[in-house]
Amino acid sequence: MQKTDPEYFGSSDQQRLQMRADHFWLLLRDNPEYTCHGRVVGLAEYSEDNLEKQIALARLQGAAPLDGLPREHLETRRAALERAGLVTDVYDHWEGAAATFDAADDILSKRELPADLNACAISADTTIDDLRNLDRLTQSCDVFLPMGSFLRGLQRPSVFLYAKDQDGRAVGAAAAVAQFHDAHEKSGMVWWGMLTTDARRRGEGIALVLGSMVLRDVRQKLGLSQCFTGIRTGNLPSEAVCSKLALSRTNTVDLLAINPDSFGGGQITK
């Protein structure tokens, strides 16, 4: 894997979180129990035996997610994390399969980005100035941009797209990362999300089109056709986009444990 200088984004707290996650990922990336899409290292699945691992990750790293926690175990796990002095945050877990990728293709057969925008794919050659431009957009929308090595696809297979206007300003973004270890049973499922639109350009369908383009590229370039995302309860715009793309809310949640001593905020991203 190509070695580059670390590129961390977001607020100062988020950048420190990414720095710690970067070092933990170096130690844990070959273990299928752990997963990362470039923000923070988390647990790949729930088990009754990995509570202490989530606590340790949160205390040392600053935060530790657990994706796809069966809802019937939420209150027990959340109470245990809070007894350990951690703050918790919960997202509804939505998933999509072949119908989602078909819906994306159908949308792209009928819609495209506004004429003044160009879609750009992040790669190993993308300039740091372009990534900082994207970081300004995502921060303005309270969305946490992953670290550079994931954006550039150097850690896990990924698709990161953003829309740039004629002045070179990033006004929309979407992403997917095959975050699970190749040996894990969920290795065929990508994390999909980071849907972001500049406040001045909302209502033009930019997030829907970019999100569909990412799904198309995931199927065509990565050969995968399963995805998941986390949506905070009550985030109606995100729910509407996901429903148009045939994702469905599951009976699981994504549970984030946050160490208030090392990460000041009560949530990591919107």
Disulfide bonds with the S-S distance in Angstrom:
none
